[in-house]
């Protein structure tokens, strides 16, 4: 499985994981000229922008470590564009990270959900 296939698998897996936990997904791969947000959904009344990071090993670090200050600032920029598009002024929102590690040998995987990540 190449890097792009792993990323796609990770996003699909994250979407199923979140739906099973009551998240109502409203957008997938939301793109603007400023960037992309993997998944957007509601947890109760809160709008959540999800960054999904999938790795096949931790050789180069844990997936959640890739969601650094620069990445969060980019997500915030796209999130604000999305909110402007919705005309949602009083909506509570946050950025969460879904980190997945999938063994290339056994296909078993581990998911961790980090809520309200900040720059």
Secondary structure as UniProt FT lines:
FT   HELIX           3..20
FT   TURN            21..22
FT   STRAND          24..32
FT   TURN            33..34
FT   STRAND          35..43
FT   TURN            44..45
FT   STRAND          46..55
FT   TURN            59..60
FT   HELIX           63..66
FT   HELIX           69..86
FT   STRAND          93..102
FT   TURN            104..106
FT   STRAND          109..114
//
